[in-house]
Amino acid sequence: MIEFQNISKRFPGGTLAVDDFSLVLPSHKATVFVGSSGSGKTTLLRMIDPTAGRVLIDGEDISGLNPVLLRRRIGYVLQATGLLPHRRVVDNIATVPRLNGVPKRVARRDALTLLDTVGLDRSLAERYPDQLSGGQQQRVGVARALASDPDILLMDEPFGAVDPIVRAELQVELNRLQRELGKTTMFVTHDIDEAFAIADQVVIFRTGGVIAQVGTPAEILANPADDFVATFIGADRGKRTLHLQHREGDSATLIVDGDGRPAGILGADR
């Protein structure tokens, strides 16, 4: 469990990025922070040194922990992947275990297993990052984040640099990993559709780290807290109001939005 208690963050020069923020992120669930640029969501994800307040991990105040050792206990996945270009894929994945003292042979063996976990062929292990596609690089980034078997995953717009098809595939893959591994995941995005696709808990931000609404995707869709949230999720434009439409000659029933644009087809119950 991650708990933010009355967190504030002021940067040198006086800019207040987050003001008196409190929230509990439940264990083994995916919490997604979503908001526009400048809303403080990434600042909170990187909050090891708040100006005021406390951050607790499983009840332990992180201010008393060694920052380097703390970072090694947490898996990070970034938009730019952060892969080391001069190291092969297998050695990129093994980076943190090696820093933690795991023998090279064991770390490389475990890295190959993680390639299986994230859906990559082991034949990619000896390649360099620039020999991979963007989607493959992000999967390697996820594998590296999992290499030390952390309880917590922090993901900062990890799929923002790939095309929409690959992005959707990675979202599905992340949901699978979350079901199988049960990590406490904190995911930052500016895309509300991505938030709804991934989250157990969604946190919608106003500027300055102010929470507009917290809830499951279903709760927020059914009951937007105010006009700001309704606009943010598209409910005020009919985007979220879907209808069934059956057209003569078509075998499938269409799902259309409030403007009549196709949003999908009605499938059989599973």
KAJOGI-V675484 format. One record per residue. N is the residue number from 0. RES is the residue in one letter. PHI is phi in radians with two decimals (999 if undefined). PSI is psi in radians with two decimals (none if undefined). OMEGA is omega in whole degrees, 0 to 359 (* if undefined). Layout:
n={N,N}
res={RES,RES}
phi={PHI,PHI}
psi={PSI,PSI}
omega={OMEGA,OMEGA}
This chain:
n={0,1,2,3,4,5,6,7,8,9,10,11,12,13,14,15,16,17,18,19,20,21,22,23,24,25,26,27,28,29,30,31,32,33,34,35,36,37,38,39,40,41,42,43,44,45,46,47,48,49,50,51,52,53,54,55,56,57,58,59,60,61,62,63,64,65,66,67,68,69,70,71,72,73,74,75,76,77,78,79,80,81,82,83,84,85,86,87,88,89,90,91,92,93,94,95,96,97,98,99,100,101,102,103,104,105,106,107,108,109,110,111,112,113,114,115,116,117,118,119,120,121,122,123,124,125,126,127,128,129,130,131,132,133,134,135,136,137,138,139,140,141,142,143,144,145,146,147,148,149,150,151,152,153,154,155,156,157,158,159,160,161,162,163,164,165,166,167,168,169,170,171,172,173,174,175,176,177,178,179,180,181,182,183,184,185,186,187,188,189,190,191,192,193,194,195,196,197,198,199,200,201,202,203,204,205,206,207,208,209,210,211,212,213,214,215,216,217,218,219,220,221,222,223,224,225,226,227,228,229,230,231,232,233,234,235,236,237,238,239,240,241,242,243,244,245,246,247,248,249,250,251,252,253,254,255,256,257,258,259,260,261,262,263,264,265,266,267,268,269}
res={M,I,E,F,Q,N,I,S,K,R,F,P,G,G,T,L,A,V,D,D,F,S,L,V,L,P,S,H,K,A,T,V,F,V,G,S,S,G,S,G,K,T,T,L,L,R,M,I,D,P,T,A,G,R,V,L,I,D,G,E,D,I,S,G,L,N,P,V,L,L,R,R,R,I,G,Y,V,L,Q,A,T,G,L,L,P,H,R,R,V,V,D,N,I,A,T,V,P,R,L,N,G,V,P,K,R,V,A,R,R,D,A,L,T,L,L,D,T,V,G,L,D,R,S,L,A,E,R,Y,P,D,Q,L,S,G,G,Q,Q,Q,R,V,G,V,A,R,A,L,A,S,D,P,D,I,L,L,M,D,E,P,F,G,A,V,D,P,I,V,R,A,E,L,Q,V,E,L,N,R,L,Q,R,E,L,G,K,T,T,M,F,V,T,H,D,I,D,E,A,F,A,I,A,D,Q,V,V,I,F,R,T,G,G,V,I,A,Q,V,G,T,P,A,E,I,L,A,N,P,A,D,D,F,V,A,T,F,I,G,A,D,R,G,K,R,T,L,H,L,Q,H,R,E,G,D,S,A,T,L,I,V,D,G,D,G,R,P,A,G,I,L,G,A,D,R}
phi={999,-1.96,-2.25,-1.72,-2.07,0.89,-1.41,-2.28,-2.44,-2.07,-1.50,-0.94,1.81,1.78,-1.18,-1.64,-1.51,-2.43,-2.32,0.93,-1.69,-2.34,-2.95,-1.93,-1.76,-1.16,-1.14,1.11,-2.20,-1.75,-1.84,-1.94,-1.61,-2.32,3.09,-1.33,-1.02,1.54,-1.49,1.64,-1.16,-1.23,-1.00,-1.17,-1.08,-1.69,-1.37,-1.65,-2.28,-1.24,-1.24,-2.59,1.63,-2.33,-2.01,-1.98,-2.05,0.89,1.47,-1.78,-1.22,-1.29,-1.13,-1.64,-1.78,-1.17,-1.00,-1.17,-1.14,-1.10,-1.08,-1.29,-1.54,-2.09,-1.57,-2.04,-2.25,-1.96,-1.05,-1.52,1.14,1.20,-1.19,-1.39,-1.14,-1.59,-1.95,-1.19,-0.94,-1.07,-1.38,-1.07,-1.13,-1.45,-0.97,-1.19,-0.98,-1.12,-1.11,-1.50,1.66,-1.26,-0.98,-0.98,-1.08,-1.21,-1.10,-1.22,-1.08,-1.15,-1.12,-1.12,-1.10,-1.19,-1.05,-1.07,-1.03,-1.63,1.39,-1.97,-1.28,-1.13,-1.14,-1.44,-1.02,-1.65,-1.47,-1.69,-0.92,-1.27,-1.67,-1.92,-1.29,-1.05,-1.16,-1.15,-1.06,-1.16,-1.14,-1.10,-1.05,-1.17,-1.06,-1.12,-1.12,-1.54,-1.10,-1.64,0.89,-1.28,-1.34,-2.11,-2.04,-1.94,-2.24,-1.84,0.77,-1.18,-1.90,-1.25,-1.76,-1.93,-1.25,-1.01,-1.18,-1.13,-1.05,-1.11,-1.10,-1.18,-1.11,-1.09,-1.12,-1.12,-1.06,-1.10,-1.09,-1.11,-1.13,-1.38,-1.79,1.10,-1.30,-1.49,-1.96,-2.04,-2.12,-1.91,-2.67,-1.82,-1.81,-1.16,-1.14,-1.13,-1.02,-1.17,-1.27,-1.87,-1.41,-1.50,-2.28,-1.89,-2.09,-1.70,-1.88,-1.60,-1.04,1.53,1.25,-1.59,-1.33,-1.57,-2.88,-2.18,3.02,-1.25,-0.94,-1.12,-1.12,-1.23,-1.12,-1.31,-2.48,-0.99,-1.14,-2.85,-1.11,-1.06,-1.15,-1.03,-1.21,-1.10,-1.53,1.53,-1.17,-1.28,-1.82,1.37,-1.09,-1.66,-1.64,-1.87,-2.36,-1.60,-2.44,-1.91,-1.83,-1.05,1.66,-1.63,-1.43,-1.81,-1.60,-1.41,-1.88,-2.14,-1.49,-1.11,-1.70,1.46,-1.45,-1.05,-2.08,2.78,-2.19,-1.45,-1.71,-1.27,-1.10,-1.94}
psi={2.39,2.30,2.19,2.19,1.87,0.86,2.32,2.59,2.07,2.21,2.77,2.34,-0.23,-0.10,2.17,1.90,-0.64,2.41,1.96,0.99,2.26,2.37,2.59,2.25,1.98,2.60,2.53,0.38,2.82,2.03,2.21,2.17,2.16,2.41,2.97,2.99,2.39,0.09,-0.10,0.04,-0.76,-0.62,-0.74,-0.67,-0.58,0.30,1.39,-0.43,1.33,2.68,-0.63,2.68,-3.08,2.57,2.17,2.40,2.01,0.72,-0.04,2.21,2.09,-0.21,-0.37,0.09,2.68,2.10,-0.66,-0.81,-0.62,-0.79,-0.58,-0.26,-0.11,2.42,2.30,2.35,2.13,2.82,-0.71,0.19,-0.72,0.31,2.53,2.00,-0.42,0.01,2.52,2.85,-0.83,-0.64,-0.50,-0.80,-0.60,0.04,-0.99,-0.77,-0.69,-0.71,-0.50,0.08,0.14,2.33,2.53,-0.76,-0.74,-0.75,-0.70,-0.67,-0.80,-0.57,-0.65,-0.69,-0.66,-0.51,-0.71,-0.76,-0.72,0.17,0.53,2.56,2.46,-0.29,-0.28,-0.14,-0.61,0.09,2.86,2.74,-0.67,-0.05,0.09,2.74,2.93,-0.72,-0.68,-0.70,-0.72,-0.64,-0.68,-0.70,-0.69,-0.74,-0.73,-0.68,-0.51,-0.12,-0.56,0.21,0.96,2.69,-0.42,2.36,2.23,2.16,1.99,1.68,0.92,-0.39,0.23,-0.33,0.10,2.86,2.83,-0.62,-0.82,-0.66,-0.77,-0.69,-0.72,-0.60,-0.75,-0.74,-0.70,-0.71,-0.70,-0.82,-0.68,-0.72,-0.70,-0.65,-0.45,0.71,2.72,1.87,2.30,2.02,2.27,2.33,2.81,0.02,1.94,-0.56,-0.70,-0.72,-0.81,-0.53,-0.47,-0.60,2.52,-0.65,2.24,2.36,1.99,2.25,2.51,3.06,2.44,0.33,0.42,2.22,2.21,-0.67,2.53,2.37,3.08,2.81,-0.70,-0.74,-0.74,-0.71,-0.71,-0.57,1.31,2.39,-0.58,-3.04,-0.60,-0.83,-0.75,-0.71,-0.73,-0.72,-0.09,0.15,-0.54,-0.25,0.15,0.06,-0.59,-0.04,1.85,2.61,2.74,2.44,2.10,2.14,2.45,2.29,-0.27,2.43,-0.41,2.64,2.16,2.61,2.15,2.68,-3.03,-0.34,0.09,0.16,2.39,2.33,-0.12,-3.02,2.69,2.09,3.02,2.61,2.48,none}
omega={175,180,173,181,173,185,170,178,177,181,174,186,172,182,179,183,181,184,173,183,177,181,173,174,186,179,173,178,177,175,182,173,182,180,180,178,179,181,175,186,179,176,179,180,182,190,172,185,180,174,178,179,184,170,181,172,185,176,183,179,185,180,180,182,174,185,181,179,178,181,180,177,185,176,181,172,185,179,182,179,180,178,180,189,183,179,177,183,184,181,172,181,184,188,185,175,178,177,179,175,178,179,185,182,180,181,179,177,179,179,177,177,179,173,175,184,183,173,177,179,181,178,179,188,184,177,174,184,183,175,180,172,179,179,178,178,180,177,176,177,177,179,179,179,182,192,180,181,182,173,187,172,174,187,185,182,188,185,186,186,181,184,187,181,179,180,179,178,181,177,177,180,179,177,178,180,180,178,185,189,176,178,169,190,174,189,180,177,172,187,183,178,176,178,181,181,189,198,158,179,178,175,179,186,161,177,177,178,179,181,174,177,174,177,173,175,181,180,182,178,183,185,175,187,182,182,179,181,180,179,183,182,178,182,183,181,180,182,183,179,187,180,175,181,177,181,182,179,179,179,183,174,181,168,183,179,184,177,179,179,180,179,180,176,180,180,179,177,178,*}
